[in-house]
Amino acid sequence: MKTTGLLGGSFNPAHGAHRSISLFAIDQLHLDEFWWLVSPGNPLKEGAKDMAPLHTRLASAQKMARRSTIQPTAIEQDLGTRYTYDTLRKLVQRYPKRQFVWIMGADNLAQFHRWKDWRKIAQLLPIAVISRPGYDDDAFAAPAMAWLRRFVHPASQLGNWTSWSTPALTFLRYRPDPRSATAIRMARPHWHQQYEDRRVRDAVTHRLIGPED
């Protein structure tokens, strides 16, 4: 079984914090590979006027992932899924020889109860939560934690995550990293223009994705 971390998001754009937390998770969980699931559209961010086209966000992710085992992919577009649970369920079915772990930031755990079928996500895959500056207190007090708390594994057991029965949750204590896509968009609102005419090859599906997709 090839162990594979999954990090979902808009990657609007991908940035150094995405890379550093992913490399940290690879090291802590001894992962063979790490996939960035570049979302065609986040249901919790519908109507966002500053959402760049998919191919430009995938291109920024590929640039940020260079020289690593991180594989940026827009596979959700191929799967035809909209919600995280549906995506993960199809990935588990499509790749039976991979053992996946879902990676999320503490900011996402704080709103996890708003995700469609969030309990099913926890029952499908182990979850590793990475600290985010200013979000840890909200994450621990989040409505979802009232249910998930009993399934938390201490960091001392990280080496055994592949044998955990789900639901299973653990916390990865990562140094604060203030970088954010929001700050990048504020500083460079037209960041995506450098990728607008580029066709990029998906690292997982190997499909070419361009402006017309």
C-alpha positions in Angstrom: 0.0 0.0 0.0 1.4 3.4 -1.0 0.7 5.9 1.8 -0.7 9.1 0.4 -1.6 12.4 2.1 -4.6 14.4 0.7 -4.9 18.2 1.1 -7.9 19.8 -0.5 -8.3 23.5 -1.2 -8.7 26.2 -3.8 -5.0 26.9 -4.0 -5.9 30.4 -5.1 -2.9 30.6 -5.4 -0.7 27.9 -4.0 2.0 29.3 -1.7 4.9 28.5 0.5 2.8 27.5 3.5 1.0 24.9 1.5 4.4 23.4 0.6 5.9 23.6 4.1 2.9 22.0 5.9 2.8 19.3 3.3 6.5 18.5 3.6 6.0 18.5 7.4 3.1 16.0 7.2 5.1 13.8 4.8 7.9 13.6 7.4 5.7 13.1 10.4 3.4 10.5 8.9 6.1 8.8 6.7 4.1 9.3 3.5 5.2 8.0 0.2 3.3 10.7 -1.7 1.2 13.8 -1.1 -1.7 15.0 -3.4 -3.0 18.5 -3.5 -6.6 18.3 -4.6 -7.1 21.6 -6.4 -10.8 22.1 -6.3 -12.8 23.1 -9.3 -15.1 25.0 -6.9 -15.4 25.1 -3.1 -19.1 25.0 -2.0 -18.2 27.1 1.0 -16.6 29.8 -1.2 -19.3 30.0 -3.9 -19.5 33.4 -5.6 -16.0 34.4 -4.6 -15.2 37.1 -7.2 -11.4 36.6 -6.8 -11.4 32.9 -7.6 -8.9 32.3 -10.4 -9.6 29.8 -13.2 -8.8 26.1 -12.4 -5.9 25.8 -14.8 -4.1 28.8 -13.4 -4.5 27.6 -9.8 -3.2 24.1 -10.9 -0.3 25.8 -12.6 0.6 27.7 -9.5 0.4 24.5 -7.5 2.7 22.7 -9.8 5.2 25.5 -9.6 5.1 25.4 -5.8 5.4 21.6 -5.7 8.5 21.3 -7.8 11.3 19.0 -6.6 9.1 17.2 -4.1 6.8 14.2 -3.8 3.8 16.6 -3.8 1.4 15.9 -6.8 -1.0 18.7 -7.6 -4.2 17.4 -9.3 -7.6 18.5 -10.5 -8.9 15.0 -10.3 -12.2 16.2 -8.8 -13.1 17.6 -12.2 -12.7 14.1 -13.7 -14.6 12.4 -10.8 -17.4 14.9 -11.2 -17.6 15.4 -7.4 -18.5 18.6 -5.6 -18.2 17.7 -1.9 -15.2 16.3 -0.1 -16.8 13.1 1.1 -17.9 12.1 -2.5 -14.3 12.9 -3.7 -12.7 10.8 -1.0 -15.1 7.9 -1.4 -14.3 7.7 -5.2 -10.6 8.0 -4.6 -10.7 5.1 -2.2 -12.6 3.1 -4.8 -10.3 4.1 -7.7 -7.0 3.5 -5.9 -7.4 0.4 -3.7 -3.6 0.0 -3.4 -3.2 3.4 -1.7 -3.7 4.2 1.9 -5.0 7.7 2.2 -4.9 10.1 5.1 -6.9 13.4 5.0 -4.9 16.5 6.0 -6.6 19.7 7.2 -5.7 22.9 8.9 -7.1 23.8 12.3 -9.0 26.6 10.6 -10.9 23.9 8.6 -11.5 21.8 11.7 -13.2 24.9 13.3 -15.8 24.8 10.6 -15.8 21.0 9.9 -19.4 20.7 11.2 -20.5 22.8 8.2 -19.1 20.3 5.7 -21.5 17.9 4.0 -21.3 14.4 5.5 -18.4 15.4 7.8 -18.9 12.4 10.0 -18.7 10.1 7.0 -15.4 11.7 6.1 -14.1 10.9 9.5 -15.4 7.3 9.2 -13.7 6.9 5.8 -10.2 8.1 6.4 -7.8 9.0 9.3 -7.5 12.8 9.7 -4.4 14.7 10.6 -5.0 18.3 11.7 -2.2 20.9 11.3 -1.9 23.8 13.7 -2.8 27.2 12.2 -2.0 30.5 14.0 -5.1 31.9 15.6 -7.3 28.9 14.9 -6.3 26.2 17.4 -8.6 27.4 20.2 -11.6 27.6 17.9 -10.7 24.1 16.5 -10.6 22.5 19.9 -13.9 24.2 20.8 -15.6 23.4 17.5 -18.9 21.5 17.4 -17.3 18.7 15.4 -14.8 18.1 18.2 -17.6 17.2 20.6 -18.0 14.0 18.5 -14.4 13.6 17.4 -12.7 14.0 20.7 -13.0 10.4 21.7 -11.2 9.3 18.6 -8.0 11.5 19.0 -4.7 9.7 18.9 -1.6 11.3 20.6 1.3 12.3 18.5 3.4 9.5 20.1 1.2 7.0 18.0 1.8 8.7 14.6 4.0 5.8 13.4 1.0 3.5 13.6 -1.6 5.6 11.8 -1.9 3.0 9.0 -3.4 0.5 11.5 -5.8 2.9 13.1 -9.5 2.1 12.8 -11.6 5.1 11.8 -12.8 7.5 13.0 -9.2 8.6 13.9 -7.9 12.0 14.5 -4.4 13.3 15.4 -2.8 16.8 15.7 0.5 17.8 14.1 2.1 20.6 16.0 3.6 22.7 13.3 5.4 26.0 13.8 3.3 29.1 13.0 3.4 30.1 9.3 1.5 33.4 8.6 1.6 33.1 4.8 -1.9 33.0 3.2 -3.5 33.0 -0.2 -5.6 36.0 0.9 -2.5 38.1 1.6 -1.0 37.2 -1.7 -4.2 38.1 -3.6 -4.3 41.5 -1.8 -0.7 42.2 -2.7 -0.9 40.8 -6.2 -4.5 40.6 -7.4 -3.5 39.7 -10.9 -1.2 36.9 -9.9 -3.0 34.4 -12.2 -2.3 36.3 -15.4 1.1 34.7 -15.8 -0.6 31.3 -16.2 -3.7 32.3 -18.2 -2.5 30.9 -21.6 -0.7 27.9 -20.1 -1.9 24.3 -20.5 -0.7 22.1 -17.6 -0.5 18.3 -17.2 -2.3 16.9 -14.2 0.3 15.1 -12.0 -2.2 12.3 -11.1 -4.5 11.9 -14.1 -1.9 13.1 -16.6 -4.6 15.0 -18.5 -3.8 18.3 -20.0 -5.8 21.2 -18.5 -6.0 24.6 -20.1 -8.1 27.7 -20.5 -10.9 25.9 -22.4 -11.4 23.3 -19.6 
